[in-house]
Amino acid sequence: MEAIYAFCVGVLTTCGFFLVLRGRTFTVVIGLTLLSYAVNLFLFASGRLKLNGAAVLGKSAEYSDPLPQALVLTAIVIGFAMTAFVVILAMRSRADQGDDHVDGQMPDQPRRLSVSDKRNG
Amino acid sequence: MNLLWVVLLPLIGTLVPLFTERFGRNICTLSVALLPAWSLILVLMYAVDIFDGQAIRQTIEWIPAIGLDLSFRLDGLSLLFLLLILGIGLLVILYARYYLSAKDSMGHFYAYLILFMSAMVGIVISNNLIQLWMFWELTSISSFLLISFWSHKSEARKGARMALTVTGAGGLALLAGLLLIGNMVDSYDLDTVLASGDLIRSHAAYPVALVLVLLGAFTKSAQFPFHFWLPHAMSAPTPVSAYLHSATMVKAGIFLMARFYPALAGTDLWFMIVSLTGLITLLIGAYVALFKHDLKGLLAYSTISHLGLITLLLGLNSDLAAVAAVFHIINHAIFKASLFMAAGIIDHESGSRDMRKLNGLMKYMPYTATLAIVAALSMAGVPLLNGFLSKEMFFAETLNQSTLGSLSWMIPLLATVGAAFSVAYSLRFIHDVFFNGEPIDLPKTPKEPPRYMKVPVEILVGLCLLVGIFPAYVVGDLLHVASSAVLTHDVPVHSLAIWHGFNIPLFMSFLAMVGGATIYYNRRHLFQFQSQFDEPDAKHIFEGVVQSIVNASERIISALENGSLQRYIFLLLLFTLVMAGLPLLDLVQNTGSRPQIPLDGVTVTGAVLLVLSAIATVIWYRRRFLALIFLSVVGLMVSLIFAKFSAPDLALTQLSVEIVTIILLLLALFFLPQSTQKESTNRRLSGDLLISGLLGCVIGTICFAMLTTPLDTISDFFLANSKTGGGGTNVVNVILVDFRGFDTLGEITVLGIAALGIFKLIAKMRIYMPVRDDDGRAWSNDPHPMMLEMVSQSLLPLAILVSVYIFLRGHNVPGGGFIAGLITAVAIIQQYIAHGVQWIKPRIKIDYQWLIAGGILIATTTGLGSWIFDKPFLSTWFDHFNLPWIGEFELASAMLFDLGVYLTVVGSVMLILANLGKLTTSERFEMKEND
């Protein structure tokens, strides 16, 4: 079971990173979501796997580790806030810049502002 | 009364001129002089003890943990410098009163000047290396402010920048050197360092430390090849030049060498570096000074030359030479400050500093001219003036060394040559300015300056004479205590008499006089000779070097930072791969000893589903809607994983977050392109796939190794205390609202801030609303199907009931504020989806911003409430009650805290989604920030 769990985490990480490396905002957001699944599962795994051992006193003989669960619970909620922020930022970027490339402009266009421009201008 | 006040008084005085400026020039000057004068009186009161041969120390603990104390020490050398700094400083304050024009901000000028004065005082009485360095840097900064005082002038800005760069870089070298020394003797205490000279000199790192410290001293004292900044610093107002660039700041480098003389001097390396640098500086300074047409330029190079002379003396490794060095520090400060002031008066009263125009001023300002001539003669080393005495001692010392082996005879020879040029430029200063015909094209007719502007010059010139005629009475004691502080042992017998009989030094003096006069008489030939060479302008070279460094940095930056996020992430991942992957190569056994759980069919099916949908998300990532559907399957499987492995709270949270996330992404997708064009080349795709794959392997391996390693957890504490301490049986929830309640408070605050940030972003969004999808089909014009409306409306009370139930039971069984909040939010969102914003607006009148604020407020006040009962922040209270019919139930303050969490979650989620939803309707045009 542990092996297959670790395999799933690995696959989610791979898929997440691959999508994060793409050039369009929405795809990057999807990649980040996959990555946060992977991260949450990884953190959860630090409490090790246990079947039928919910950390509710008196309900089972042996309890799973409640601490990583509490941490991951807030991580899930914060992860939602982060995803929401990024996706709205992506929309805003499209509204203001006109396209949804992660750099705010197409790579073949000349850069809008370079270091020397800032200094001289 | 203590030593701290000596430096603290001027430091406080920095603020005085800013307040008294408005009361007029005289009162401002007077008030500014008050605190330094007080400080000087303090020093004079200590002087009695110092002359008895004591050193006064005082230590105030500052950061004892890292050996940093405020530590002061006053000995002979400090006393000498304090008298120079505070004494000449007071004269400069008086002088500047008349020098500054009405246009200059007197308050700023005095503030900078006093700040600089405090920094200098700090350097000379510090008894701790780091503290000394701190004041050292403060002099660099305050001198930058002073040099650039006339910041409308380009030379002033450039000169200030150059001075700051050179002395600042030297300061860094000095810090490194001081840290090294501190490391060698295991203390930053100056007393300890000075007492550990042998240890330092025999240490392997001694050459490095020496070079670093000397770099600091040489840059500050304008020694060759760092001398170029000093002439450019002459664009400062003349009082600054008189103070910083003759008497004090450049002397800080000399002070440093004198201070560390017991610890660092006495080796061949010291001799080679210090004396040769001094000699070269002495010669170059004296030679160049002759050719400067600018009055202050001449004095600047003369200062460089004299600083070289003092450095040379310190480098000779002989006790008497050190005494001569200390003596010349005094003399040079006195005559050079008066010369600068005289030059300032000439500039002020005639409007020019160009010696080609300034001629015959003796007629126009005879009094000032006489003072300046006396000071210049002292600079030339004419008998009966103080400059003569120390120059004689200097000549004697150059004869008494044999450190260059058989070439030692060159040093006295070159010293005489330098002295001859010194005589020549002094003669030029006297002859060219005050005699030599009539002035040419001066902007103003020269006249005597105001009465009190001359007073500082008079005092200093008077001192020149007094020291020159009665040396033993006037400075004998001071010289003795200062020299003994430098040498840290008995001062060798020396005589401060004017007449030592006919001897070789006297002959050298005579040679220098005659030689100087001859050089000046034949100056035309020399000027012609010199005019063949292009004068290298240090400013251009310096600016060129700085520019090329800037260009190089720009090239590096634009090579590294090309603005492509994809590339940054790729590099970041590559680095992560190396850092995380390499250690794994050493991990031979990745399976730990923890017994593994056997596989079962359901889990395998779930895992296959998860893996397939994750891969499908990647495969169809360019068809965004499809990718989103697969993403939701992944999220669902993740929540099932939590459920499977005994984390019901997580499963519930993940499930409800999944719903709101997908709704959010769907809404966002409405405004974004529905599909992605193929952009990346196949090569790039395979590269990205390779690195993500490798990282996936690394993370998976680490995860597996972790899962199979036995666990030593701290959670037993939570399990044992959850019921007794927190009053709940659901340990996860008790951790959230009780044990780690402070974390949760932080987290809901972050959630609230993120939601408000999103609200801001949405409110000003000007995004075009698509009317067709990518295939050209119009969006449905019936967005609210009746079935959905009916069902969701009847579901709402049920959903709210469920969320209340989940909230209330959360302390004891899976549930709690987070989950209940999400369920409530989902229920409300469903109404939005079913009925649309128009329908909701008059029906649900909840201000979500207030909901967030209220939630955080409730959570915080619950935490603060425990203060009333003298308990730490966020301590919880609970008790059990009995009510008829209902039976026993429990009340806990944690419930109130959880209510805060609940409200914040509902508010945040709704603020995000409802406002994003509004963008899709005609409501968007009415949206304002205060909506």
Contacts between the chains, C-beta under 8 A, distances in Angstrom:
chain1	res1	chain2	res2	distance
A	1	B	596	6.2
A	1	B	597	3.9
A	1	B	598	6.8
A	1	B	599	5.6
A	1	B	603	6.4
A	2	B	596	5.0
A	2	B	597	6.8
A	2	B	704	6.2
A	2	B	707	4.2
A	2	B	708	5.6
A	3	B	596	7.7
A	3	B	704	6.2
A	4	B	599	6.8
A	4	B	603	7.0
A	4	B	604	6.9
A	4	B	607	5.0
A	5	B	607	7.8
A	5	B	641	7.6
A	5	B	703	7.3
A	5	B	704	8.0
A	5	B	707	6.4
A	6	B	700	4.7
A	6	B	701	7.3
A	6	B	703	4.2
A	6	B	704	3.6
A	6	B	707	6.2
A	7	B	607	7.3
A	7	B	611	7.4
A	7	B	700	6.0
A	8	B	607	5.5
A	8	B	610	5.5
A	8	B	611	6.3
A	8	B	641	7.6
A	9	B	699	6.2
A	9	B	700	5.6
A	9	B	703	4.7
A	10	B	696	4.2
A	10	B	697	6.1
A	10	B	699	5.8
A	10	B	700	2.6
A	10	B	701	7.7
A	10	B	703	7.2
A	11	B	610	7.7
A	11	B	611	5.0
A	11	B	614	5.5
A	11	B	615	7.2
A	11	B	696	6.4
A	11	B	700	7.8
A	12	B	610	7.8
A	12	B	614	5.6
A	12	B	634	7.3
A	12	B	696	7.9
A	13	B	692	7.5
A	13	B	695	6.1
A	13	B	696	4.4
A	13	B	699	4.5
A	13	B	700	7.1
A	14	B	692	4.7
A	14	B	693	5.2
A	14	B	695	6.9
A	14	B	696	3.2
A	15	B	614	4.6
A	15	B	615	6.7
A	15	B	617	6.2
A	15	B	618	4.7
A	15	B	692	7.5
A	15	B	696	8.0
A	16	B	692	7.8
A	17	B	573	6.2
A	17	B	688	7.9
A	17	B	691	7.2
A	17	B	692	3.7
A	17	B	695	5.6
A	17	B	696	7.2
A	18	B	618	5.8
A	18	B	688	5.6
A	18	B	689	5.9
A	18	B	692	4.2
A	19	B	617	7.5
A	19	B	618	6.4
A	19	B	621	5.9
A	20	B	569	6.0
A	21	B	566	5.9
A	21	B	569	5.8
A	21	B	570	6.2
A	21	B	573	7.5
A	21	B	688	4.4
A	21	B	691	7.9
A	21	B	692	6.9
A	22	B	566	7.5
A	22	B	621	7.0
A	22	B	676	7.6
A	22	B	680	7.1
A	22	B	688	7.9
A	23	B	566	5.7
A	23	B	679	5.5
A	23	B	680	6.9
A	24	B	673	7.8
A	24	B	676	5.0
A	24	B	679	7.9
A	25	B	672	7.2
A	26	B	624	5.7
A	26	B	668	7.2
A	26	B	669	6.7
A	26	B	672	5.1
A	26	B	673	7.7
A	26	B	676	7.5
A	27	B	621	5.3
A	27	B	622	7.9
A	27	B	624	7.6
A	27	B	627	7.8
A	27	B	676	6.1
A	29	B	665	7.0
A	29	B	668	7.7
A	30	B	617	6.6
A	30	B	621	6.7
A	30	B	624	8.0
A	30	B	627	5.8
A	30	B	628	7.2
A	30	B	631	5.8
A	30	B	665	7.7
A	33	B	631	6.2
A	33	B	635	7.7
A	33	B	661	6.8
A	33	B	665	7.9
A	34	B	614	6.4
A	34	B	617	6.7
A	34	B	631	7.1
A	34	B	634	6.7
A	37	B	634	6.3
A	37	B	635	6.8
A	37	B	638	5.0
A	38	B	699	7.1
A	40	B	638	7.2
A	40	B	654	7.8
A	41	B	638	6.6
A	41	B	641	6.7
A	42	B	699	6.9
A	42	B	703	5.6
A	44	B	642	7.0
A	44	B	645	7.5
A	44	B	647	6.8
A	44	B	650	6.9
A	45	B	703	5.5
A	45	B	706	6.1
A	45	B	707	5.4
A	46	B	706	6.2
A	47	B	711	7.2
A	47	B	713	7.2
A	47	B	715	7.6
A	48	B	594	6.9
A	48	B	707	6.2
A	48	B	711	4.9
A	49	B	597	5.9
A	49	B	645	4.9
A	49	B	707	6.4
A	50	B	645	6.3
A	50	B	646	5.0
A	51	B	597	6.3
A	51	B	644	7.3
A	51	B	645	6.8
A	51	B	646	6.6
A	52	B	646	6.4
A	53	B	646	4.3
A	54	B	646	4.8
A	54	B	647	7.2
A	54	B	648	5.3
A	54	B	814	7.0
A	55	B	646	7.3
A	55	B	647	8.0
A	55	B	719	7.1
A	55	B	730	7.4
A	55	B	731	4.2
A	55	B	732	5.6
A	56	B	648	7.9
A	56	B	729	5.5
A	56	B	730	5.2
A	56	B	731	7.1
A	56	B	812	7.3
A	56	B	813	5.7
A	56	B	814	6.9
A	57	B	719	7.3
A	57	B	722	6.2
A	57	B	723	5.5
A	57	B	729	3.9
A	57	B	730	8.0
A	57	B	731	6.7
A	58	B	729	6.1
A	59	B	729	7.9
A	59	B	813	8.0
A	60	B	646	7.8
A	63	B	646	7.9
A	63	B	719	5.7
A	63	B	731	7.1
A	64	B	645	7.0
A	64	B	646	4.0
A	64	B	647	6.7
A	65	B	711	6.8
A	65	B	713	5.3
A	65	B	715	4.8
A	66	B	715	5.6
A	66	B	718	5.7
A	66	B	719	6.9
A	66	B	731	4.0
A	66	B	732	4.8
A	66	B	735	5.8
A	67	B	713	7.0
A	67	B	714	6.9
A	67	B	715	4.6
A	67	B	718	6.5
A	67	B	735	6.5
A	69	B	647	4.9
A	69	B	649	6.3
A	69	B	650	5.6
A	69	B	732	4.8
A	70	B	732	5.0
A	70	B	735	4.0
A	70	B	736	5.2
A	70	B	740	6.4
A	72	B	647	7.8
A	72	B	650	5.8
A	73	B	649	5.8
A	73	B	650	5.8
A	73	B	653	5.3
A	73	B	732	6.7
A	73	B	736	6.7
A	73	B	818	6.2
A	74	B	736	7.1
A	74	B	743	7.1
A	74	B	744	6.4
A	74	B	747	4.6
A	74	B	818	7.5
A	76	B	650	7.1
A	76	B	653	5.1
A	76	B	654	5.7
A	76	B	657	5.2
A	77	B	653	6.9
A	77	B	657	6.6
A	77	B	747	7.1
A	77	B	751	6.3
A	77	B	818	5.7
A	77	B	822	7.8
A	77	B	905	6.8
A	78	B	747	5.9
A	78	B	750	6.1
A	78	B	751	6.5
A	79	B	657	7.5
A	80	B	657	4.9
A	80	B	660	6.4
A	80	B	661	5.8
A	80	B	909	7.7
A	81	B	750	6.9
A	81	B	751	5.0
A	81	B	754	3.8
A	81	B	755	6.8
A	81	B	908	6.7
A	82	B	754	7.0
A	83	B	661	6.0
A	83	B	664	7.2
A	83	B	665	7.9
A	84	B	661	8.0
A	84	B	664	5.6
A	84	B	754	6.9
A	84	B	755	7.8
A	84	B	758	5.8
A	84	B	912	4.9
A	85	B	754	5.2
A	85	B	757	6.3
A	85	B	758	5.7
A	87	B	664	6.4
A	87	B	665	6.5
A	87	B	668	4.6
A	88	B	668	7.4
A	88	B	758	4.8
A	88	B	761	4.9
A	88	B	762	6.2
A	88	B	912	7.6
A	88	B	916	7.0
A	89	B	761	6.6
A	90	B	668	7.0
A	90	B	672	6.9
A	91	B	668	5.8
A	91	B	671	5.3
A	91	B	672	6.7
A	91	B	761	8.0
A	91	B	765	6.6
A	91	B	767	6.1
A	92	B	761	5.0
A	92	B	762	8.0
A	92	B	765	5.6
A	92	B	767	7.9
A	94	B	671	7.0
A	94	B	672	6.2
A	94	B	767	6.8
A	95	B	671	7.9
A	95	B	765	5.1
A	95	B	766	5.5
A	95	B	767	3.8
A	95	B	768	7.7
A	96	B	766	7.8
A	100	B	672	5.6
A	100	B	673	6.1
A	102	B	565	4.4
A	102	B	566	6.7
A	103	B	563	5.9
A	103	B	564	5.9
A	103	B	565	5.6
A	103	B	566	8.0
A	107	B	564	6.4
A	111	B	562	7.7
A	111	B	563	5.4
A	114	B	558	6.5
A	115	B	554	5.2
A	115	B	557	5.7
A	115	B	558	6.7
A	116	B	554	6.1
